[in-house]
Amino acid sequence: MKTEDNLKKQGTTPTHKTAFKNFPMVPRVIFGAGCFTQLGDILLPMRKSSEAPFIFLVDDFFENEEFLAKVPLMFNDEVIFISAEEEPKTAQVDALVARIRERYNELPSGVIGIGGGTLLDLAKAVSILLNNNGLAKDYQGWDLVNKPALYHVGIPTISGTGAEVSRTTVLLGPEKKLGINSDFTPFDQVLLDPDFSKTVPKEQWFYTGMDCFIHCVESLTGTYLNAFSQSYGEKAMELCKQVFLEDIAPEESRDKLMMASWHGGMSIAYSQVGVAHAMSYGLSYLLGVKHGIGNCLVFQHLEEFYPEGVALFNKMMEKHHIKLPKGICAELTQNDFDVMINISLSLRPLWENALGKDWETIMTPERLQALYQKI
């Protein structure tokens, strides 16, 4: 019998079963200014009964009669306005799930998230927990969800997070900041209406857009890079450069950034993010720093890892007159640093993507603390 070595010498190899990632993607998406008006037609065939409502989780920025008049409410549908000032928490998800279960006799027809990354992540998490037992913290990790989520729709009102397309919902838990990463997390339907982003304040627009830009930098320079993630990442990077470095019309800018967010989210579906995201998770967990600005606060100090990306980032900040706050970590205790370091270093796939399999010898706790102390 021929050995494997002999087969290799003859130019053939035995067949081995390779486990490739089989990621789900959002099956239905609408793009275009004003497409929010089609939401009612989309939801109508998904209604299970007049007693099974749709639950709308909406950024409280839109808590006004003008917006409510546009929401296609029927029967006992409910709109719950939620502040996006803080990162979404596992306890917040549990409270929303308990409220919905107590109020209705049967499971809702679905959950609709309208807002930025916070509201989209809450909608994904609530739709999962309504159909699975336990608490949200039980599902922080990879592939821990056993049953499909309820039908859920994502409508981003700001562009950059990629939450509308990703298979994760990032939550602050009692012990960690970590996503519910599962095949049941992605939305069943997404509406991409650039008109929503008309009212976004400039600094928030920049910080959230930089989340997308940093996604691209970390994906395109990571060890997990492959043709799938590269194709999406390169397109998102091209769009980010147009939006943040060129002078284009506001309408075109809104369209392009919304598509950059989509492609940026797709770029990490088959790869990962890296140092900036791993460190920003620590900032969010300890200090409650919002994700977009947290990434920016970290990324400015990562020239040794992403020299070209940081150079572009500095040009973008200069063009848009963005000044980042300083001294965020100036008053922290050693225990504070230890908490952030432990949270950050627990995100092993992010570090491996950024630095390779030997990342633990490269990014020691001492080196990581020195980086945090610059912020």
JOGISUL-V207308 format. One record per helix or strand. SS is the DSSP state (H for helix, E for strand). FROM is the first residue (numbers start at 1). LEN is the number of residues. Records with the same first field share a line. If there is no record, write none. Layout:
SS=FROM-LEN + FROM-LEN
This chain:
H=4-6 + 35-10 + 60-3 + 65-4 + 90-14 + 117-13 + 136-4 + 194-6 + 202-19 + 227-19 + 250-18 + 275-13 + 291-9 + 307-13 + 334-12 + 348-8 + 359-4 + 365-8
E=28-4 + 54-6 + 78-5 + 89-1 + 110-6 + 141-2 + 152-5 + 170-3 + 177-5 + 189-4
